[in-house]
Amino acid sequence: MTSQAIEGACAFAWRNYLLLHSGVSESDKRRSSLYRYVATLRDTGEHDFILLCCK
């Protein structure tokens, strides 16, 4: 998975998270945690965009 796919999966998941949690700011520290989580999944061999962004 390319870094562009990781960015896309994170952006999609983060937008959905913000829709469900209106009190969270765009720059919340959980966004970087989400990125690390998705990058870690990629390192384990997971490449399914839908699984990564919607898990």
C-alpha positions as a Markdown table, in Angstrom:
| # | Residue | x | y | z |
|---|---|---|---|---|
| 1 | Met | 0.0 | 0.0 | 0.0 |
| 2 | Thr | 1.3 | 3.4 | -0.9 |
| 3 | Ser | 1.5 | 6.3 | 1.4 |
| 4 | Gln | -1.3 | 7.9 | -0.8 |
| 5 | Ala | -3.6 | 5.0 | 0.0 |
| 6 | Ile | -2.8 | 5.3 | 3.7 |
| 7 | Glu | -3.6 | 9.0 | 3.6 |
| 8 | Gly | -6.8 | 8.3 | 1.8 |
| 9 | Ala | -7.9 | 5.6 | 4.2 |
| 10 | Cys | -7.1 | 7.9 | 7.2 |
| 11 | Ala | -8.9 | 10.9 | 5.7 |
| 12 | Phe | -12.0 | 8.9 | 5.0 |
| 13 | Ala | -12.0 | 7.3 | 8.4 |
| 14 | Trp | -11.3 | 10.6 | 10.1 |
| 15 | Arg | -14.2 | 12.4 | 8.3 |
| 16 | Asn | -16.5 | 9.7 | 9.4 |
| 17 | Tyr | -15.2 | 9.9 | 13.0 |
| 18 | Leu | -15.8 | 13.7 | 13.0 |
| 19 | Leu | -19.3 | 13.3 | 11.8 |
| 20 | Leu | -20.1 | 11.0 | 14.7 |
| 21 | His | -18.2 | 13.0 | 17.3 |
| 22 | Ser | -19.1 | 16.7 | 16.9 |
| 23 | Gly | -17.0 | 17.8 | 19.9 |
| 24 | Val | -13.7 | 16.7 | 18.3 |
| 25 | Ser | -11.6 | 19.2 | 16.5 |
| 26 | Glu | -10.0 | 18.5 | 13.1 |
| 27 | Ser | -6.5 | 18.6 | 14.7 |
| 28 | Asp | -7.3 | 16.3 | 17.6 |
| 29 | Lys | -4.4 | 14.0 | 18.6 |
| 30 | Arg | -6.5 | 10.9 | 17.8 |
| 31 | Arg | -5.9 | 11.7 | 14.1 |
| 32 | Ser | -2.2 | 10.9 | 14.4 |
| 33 | Ser | -3.1 | 7.7 | 16.4 |
| 34 | Leu | -5.4 | 6.7 | 13.5 |
| 35 | Tyr | -2.6 | 7.2 | 11.0 |
| 36 | Arg | -0.2 | 5.1 | 13.1 |
| 37 | Tyr | -2.8 | 2.4 | 13.4 |
| 38 | Val | -3.5 | 2.3 | 9.6 |
| 39 | Ala | 0.3 | 2.4 | 8.9 |
| 40 | Thr | 0.8 | -0.5 | 11.3 |
| 41 | Leu | -1.9 | -2.6 | 9.6 |
| 42 | Arg | -0.1 | -1.9 | 6.3 |
| 43 | Asp | 3.1 | -3.2 | 7.8 |
| 44 | Thr | 1.4 | -6.4 | 8.8 |
| 45 | Gly | 0.3 | -6.9 | 5.1 |
| 46 | Glu | -3.2 | -5.5 | 5.2 |
| 47 | His | -4.0 | -3.7 | 2.0 |
| 48 | Asp | -7.8 | -3.6 | 1.8 |
| 49 | Phe | -8.8 | 0.1 | 1.6 |
| 50 | Ile | -12.4 | -0.5 | 2.8 |
| 51 | Leu | -11.1 | -2.6 | 5.8 |
| 52 | Leu | -8.6 | 0.1 | 6.7 |
| 53 | Cys | -10.8 | 3.1 | 6.5 |
| 54 | Cys | -14.0 | 1.6 | 7.9 |
| 55 | Lys | -12.7 | -0.7 | 10.7 |
